[in-house]
Amino acid sequence: MKNQHLTWIEIDSAAFRKNMNTIRSLAGKRKVAVAVKANAYGHGLKEMISLLRAEDVEYIAVHSQDEAASARAFGWDRNILVVGYIALSDLQAVIDLDLEPTVYNTETINRLGQLAKQSNKEINIHLKLETGTNRQGVEESRLEKVSTAIKKYPGLHLRGVSTHFANIEDTTNHEYA
C-alpha cells in the first residue's frame, strides 16, 4: 500500500489573490509582509514562495536566518524580515542573504553596524518594542540608548517598528483578541 497522509492542505490561489488585493487596499501605500515562519505555518514554504512571487508580494517575514536561507534557496529575491533572534555569531547572514533583522539590544546593533561598515553595505533594521511579554523587545528605559546606538552607524537604516500583543500568553483573556 502506498504511504499516504491522511490530512493535506489545498490553497485556492484565486482566493489568496482576492485576499491579497483586499489587504493591499487596506494598507494603502504601505508595504505588506506575509508571515511564512514555521514552514509557512504548515502550508509549505516552497509552495508559498511560488504563490507569493506570482502575486508580487514585496516582503516575507520569517523567524530565523535558517528560514531566510531556505526562502532564498526557493527563489525568493525580495525583502525578508527576520522577526526572531539572530545570534551575534550568525549576523554575517544578514549581509550574505540580504536580510532585514529585528533588533532590540545594543550588542546586535553594534555588530550590525560594524558589518555594514566592513562590507560597505546598508542594512535595513526593524526595532522591536517590549510591551509586556518579556520575550523580545527594547524596554522603554533603554530606548534612548538603543536609539543612540542606531544613529551611530550610517549604514543602519530604521525601516520599521514592531510590538507584540502584551497578553499573548494568556489564552483565557480575550480582551485584546
C-alpha positions as semicolon CSV with decimal commas, in nm:
position;residue;x (nm);y (nm);z (nm)
1;M;0,000;0,000;0,000
2;K;0,122;0,346;-0,087
3;N;0,225;0,565;0,208
4;Q;-0,036;0,843;0,208
5;H;-0,102;1,122;0,452
6;L;-0,450;1,135;0,600
7;T;-0,451;1,515;0,602
8;W;-0,339;1,775;0,350
9;I;-0,374;2,141;0,269
10;E;-0,513;2,286;-0,051
11;I;-0,461;2,654;-0,128
12;D;-0,707;2,831;-0,355
13;S;-0,483;3,072;-0,548
14;A;-0,781;3,281;-0,665
15;A;-0,899;3,326;-0,306
16;F;-0,544;3,408;-0,199
17;R;-0,520;3,670;-0,476
18;K;-0,851;3,823;-0,365
19;N;-0,734;3,832;-0,002
20;M;-0,404;3,994;-0,101
21;N;-0,588;4,258;-0,304
22;T;-0,812;4,334;-0,005
23;I;-0,514;4,363;0,230
24;R;-0,330;4,587;-0,015
25;S;-0,631;4,817;-0,048
26;L;-0,647;4,849;0,331
27;A;-0,271;4,907;0,357
28;G;-0,273;5,192;0,108
29;K;0,083;5,291;0,016
30;R;0,235;5,077;0,292
31;K;0,417;4,758;0,203
32;V;0,262;4,430;0,313
33;A;0,470;4,150;0,465
34;V;0,336;3,795;0,465
35;A;0,446;3,582;0,760
36;V;0,579;3,246;0,641
37;K;0,759;3,129;0,953
38;A;0,736;2,766;1,066
39;N;0,722;2,628;0,710
40;A;0,460;2,889;0,621
41;Y;0,252;2,771;0,917
42;G;0,240;2,421;0,773
43;H;0,143;2,526;0,420
44;G;0,491;2,461;0,284
45;L;0,748;2,736;0,243
46;K;0,846;2,632;-0,109
47;E;0,484;2,627;-0,226
48;M;0,404;2,961;-0,060
49;I;0,715;3,127;-0,207
50;S;0,590;3,035;-0,553
51;L;0,243;3,173;-0,480
52;L;0,376;3,492;-0,319
53;R;0,607;3,562;-0,612
54;A;0,316;3,523;-0,854
55;E;0,116;3,775;-0,650
56;D;0,402;4,030;-0,644
57;V;0,426;4,026;-0,265
58;E;0,718;4,250;-0,166
59;Y;0,801;4,120;0,181
60;I;0,802;3,799;0,375
61;A;0,859;3,760;0,747
62;V;1,045;3,457;0,880
63;H;1,158;3,356;1,227
64;S;1,524;3,273;1,169
65;Q;1,819;3,304;0,935
66;D;1,772;2,934;0,853
67;E;1,418;3,000;0,729
68;A;1,550;3,301;0,536
69;A;1,818;3,085;0,372
70;S;1,550;2,834;0,270
71;A;1,338;3,113;0,121
72;R;1,637;3,235;-0,081
73;A;1,707;2,878;-0,195
74;F;1,344;2,852;-0,312
75;G;1,390;3,162;-0,527
76;W;1,269;3,446;-0,305
77;D;1,465;3,752;-0,421
78;R;1,265;4,022;-0,243
79;N;1,270;4,163;0,110
80;I;1,295;3,928;0,407
81;L;1,220;4,046;0,760
82;V;1,360;3,818;1,031
83;V;1,142;3,855;1,340
84;G;1,334;3,614;1,563
85;Y;1,668;3,635;1,736
86;I;1,987;3,601;1,535
87;A;2,293;3,515;1,744
88;L;2,577;3,766;1,727
89;S;2,799;3,498;1,573
90;D;2,543;3,443;1,294
91;L;2,480;3,806;1,196
92;Q;2,700;3,776;0,885
93;A;2,394;3,602;0,736
94;V;2,221;3,942;0,735
95;I;2,478;4,061;0,480
96;D;2,512;3,733;0,292
97;L;2,136;3,680;0,250
98;D;2,033;4,049;0,235
99;L;1,806;4,027;0,539
100;E;1,624;4,286;0,749
101;P;1,671;4,181;1,111
102;T;1,461;4,272;1,412
103;V;1,676;4,446;1,674
104;Y;1,620;4,528;2,038
105;N;1,962;4,546;2,204
106;T;2,280;4,747;2,159
107;E;2,501;4,440;2,115
108;T;2,317;4,336;1,800
109;I;2,300;4,693;1,672
110;N;2,674;4,746;1,725
111;R;2,763;4,421;1,549
112;L;2,533;4,500;1,256
113;G;2,680;4,850;1,234
114;Q;3,029;4,701;1,216
115;L;2,923;4,452;0,949
116;A;2,761;4,727;0,742
117;K;3,080;4,931;0,757
118;Q;3,310;4,634;0,680
119;S;3,102;4,522;0,384
120;N;3,024;4,875;0,265
121;K;2,654;4,784;0,257
122;E;2,343;4,931;0,410
123;I;2,129;4,722;0,642
124;N;1,759;4,788;0,698
125;I;1,662;4,709;1,055
126;H;1,333;4,686;1,243
127;L;1,309;4,786;1,608
128;K;1,102;4,567;1,840
129;L;0,947;4,739;2,143
130;E;0,871;4,549;2,464
131;T;0,502;4,557;2,556
132;G;0,483;4,310;2,841
133;T;0,556;3,962;2,706
134;N;0,918;3,996;2,822
135;R;1,040;3,773;2,541
136;Q;1,186;4,014;2,290
137;G;1,192;4,389;2,262
138;V;1,359;4,702;2,393
139;E;1,218;4,831;2,719
140;E;1,121;5,196;2,745
141;S;1,404;5,264;2,991
142;R;1,660;5,153;2,728
143;L;1,501;5,312;2,422
144;E;1,722;5,622;2,422
145;K;2,039;5,409;2,448
146;V;1,924;5,185;2,162
147;S;1,826;5,486;1,951
148;T;2,169;5,643;2,006
149;A;2,337;5,317;1,903
150;I;2,140;5,305;1,577
151;K;2,224;5,668;1,494
152;K;2,594;5,594;1,547
153;Y;2,607;5,379;1,232
154;P;2,528;5,547;0,898
155;G;2,496;5,202;0,738
156;L;2,195;5,111;0,954
157;H;1,852;5,231;0,846
158;L;1,550;5,200;1,073
159;R;1,288;5,063;0,836
160;G;1,014;4,970;1,080
161;V;0,898;4,936;1,439
162;S;0,701;4,645;1,582
163;T;0,546;4,526;1,906
164;H;0,369;4,213;2,022
165;F;0,038;4,162;2,196
166;A;0,114;4,219;2,565
167;N;-0,102;3,930;2,684
168;I;-0,042;3,679;2,403
169;E;0,039;3,403;2,653
170;D;-0,296;3,443;2,836
171;T;-0,539;3,232;2,635
172;T;-0,827;3,292;2,877
173;N;-0,841;3,673;2,848
174;H;-0,994;3,772;2,515
175;E;-0,992;4,146;2,586
176;Y;-0,719;4,202;2,324
177;A;-0,806;3,919;2,085
